[in-house]
Amino acid sequence: MTQKETKKVPTGDFREGVVEENFLTLHNDDVHTFDYVIDALIDICNHEYEQATQCTMLVHYKGKCDVKKGAFDALKPMKEALIERKLNATID
């Protein structure tokens, strides 16, 4: 590039067409058993047993775990189903 040439910078909204990613976060409640939480993650979030177990351990030891990533509209029914089972869940 010579001194007279200028670098062209694309204009426009770079976020156009980008889907915002959200996280369904499960929080520790010190009430439910490991098996109860594992079963809920398998039933509601379609986790495999190993994944549900790992998420449950993270919730227990770290206090929370992102159990699912996706669009808000896809995560909202899962959050509501977890809450119906008296589990603490948020979408961040």
Protein Blocks (a to p, Z undefined) as FASTA:
>chain_A
ZZkbccdddedjfkgopacddddddddehlacfklmmmmmmmmnopafklmmmmmmmmmm
nopacfbgcdfklmmmmmmmmmmnopacddZZ
